[in-house]
Each structure stands twice: as C-alpha cells, then as structure tokens.
Amino acid sequence: MDNITHAATERSPEVAFDFANSHLRLKGESYPEDVAAFYGPLLTALDRWLAGRSGSALTLDIELVYFNSSSAKALMNLFLMLDKAGAAGNSVSINWRFSEDDDIMEEFGEDFAEDLQHVRFTLCPLPAS
Amino acid sequence: MGALAEEYLGFKTILGQKGIIFSFSGYVSEGILFALGDALKQKMALEETDHHVTRKVFSIFVEQVQNIIRYSADRMTGDIGKPVELSSGMIAVGQEGGSFFVVCANMVRLSDMERLKERLDHIKSLDREGIKAFYKEKLREDPEMDSKGASIGLIEIARRASAPIDYDFIEVGGASAFFCLKAFI
C-alpha cells in the first residue's frame, strides 16, 4: 500500500501515513474547506490497509493545535476505525500530543480516550512554547 | 462634511458604539472565512490578548461562519468555469463589558426555524458537563439527514463561550426568518 504524505497547509495538518512502517502521523491545524475531501481518502486508505489485518502493531501520533467541529467528527471516525482494528487483534497506540498549557486539547484527548476500548490512548503533554 | 462621508461615518459610529471591532456583511465563502479569521488572530496577537481567549474566539468564529456558509437560506450557486457557492450573512466580532463577542446572522427558512430553536434551547438548558457530554454523544452519531453537522458546531460554540449563547429570530416576509446568534468569550 502506498504511503500518504501531505505537507501542512494553513488549514490542514501535515499527514504522514507510513503504512510500510505501521506509523501514522497528523500534525498542525485542521479546519479544511472540505473536510470530507481531506479526510475521506485517508480513512478509505486506512480502512483498506486494516482490512483482515490481525497481530500487527500500529501507532498514530497526533499533534493538533486546533481543529473545528467537522474535523472532530472525522477524527472520531479515524479513532473508531483504529479501535475496531484493536478489537480485531492488532496492537494499536494513539499518542495524543498537546502543549501542556492547552486545556482545550487536553480535554479533547481525555474525551476521545474515554470512548475507545481497544487502543492504548496516551496523553502526551509537551512543554509550552 | 459631504453627505457621503457623513453617511458612512454614521454607519461606522454605530458599529463602534456596539463595540464592534470588525464586521462583514454579504456573501461569505471559505476564502473569506480564512482571511477574516487570520486578520482576527493577528489583531488579537498584536494586542497581546491571552492566547486561550484568542483560541476560543477563533473557534467560535469558525463555527459561526461555517454555519452561515452551510445553512444560510440566502445563497447563490453557479458555475463560472468552476463551481461557486456563496452564502449571505453578517459577521461581527467585538468587545462588550470586558468580554469578546462573536455575532453571526443569516436568513433561515421559516420551516427550519422551529427545529433550530429546539436545538438551541436544548443546548442552552445544559450546564458545562451536560454540554461536554452532548458534544461527545453527537461526535459518535451519524450525521443527521440533510444536516452537515450543525448540532455539533452549535455545541462547540456553547462549549467555548463563557456565558450561555444568546439567539433570536425575526420573521421576514412569508417564508423566511432572520436568525442571530451571539456568543461571549
């Protein structure tokens, strides 16, 4: 499966979906003009890569400073897909990185963590810049 | 003083009296959202506004403007070599009593007004924990039919606001209503 990489823009995060090394990364801001056009292909590719997979280890590193409510829905869909992969016998880690003084991102991380049962969801505070 | 300057100075004075820092009225696009949002962040940074406050103002601004873009009943669509969709509305960001506010307004179909009122009243009836729980509930739900996710945008606005959101409608003509939503940060 081909890796997916997009440079960050002012409205969309850097994407590095390195399927070869089972490592996914999203970093930056997320309020794309068209959320479905941005996240749809990522979710489709991940879904195909996960199909029938079991016994794999997979890590998602996510470091967002801002996302709008439409992006939140897309992130939830991404996490639910990973949760399902965890339930299917994969070892899935999600690292939620946020600035230690960013209460909003910390709370979002806690909220997502509460909703997922089959992944290791780790809150990773970073030193405030 | 000429009549032209007098007229527009009067307009500017009214905006100033309402504490409005900047405002926009007319057809909105995602490009306008980005440009206005960027100017808003820059202005708040220049004034050394607490970045937590800036972030909440920006978040409410984005959700409010996207509500206009998605739901305004006054819109134009067409093709000028590329598909174009423009939605009409009003956006104002200001300060009142030491707090920032974001007001957005747009026309809605009268037939949509009751449902929107119900949603807003429900959100207004919730406390902080209730708002947070409702947000989580909506995040897991499939998008409602013919809604591109309005509820969650409204909940995000309520969640970032420092006081209950304020809204109002005035019926205009036979089939439309003018809808305003104000959130303080």
Interface residues (C-beta under 8 A of the other chain):
Chain A: E10 R11 Y31 E33 Y66 N68 S69 S70 A72 K73 M76 L80 D103 I104 E107 D111 E114 D115
Chain B: E30 F34 D38 H52 R55 K56 F58 S59 V62 E63 Q66 K132 Y135 K136 L139 R140 P143 K148 G149 I152 G153 I155 E156 R160
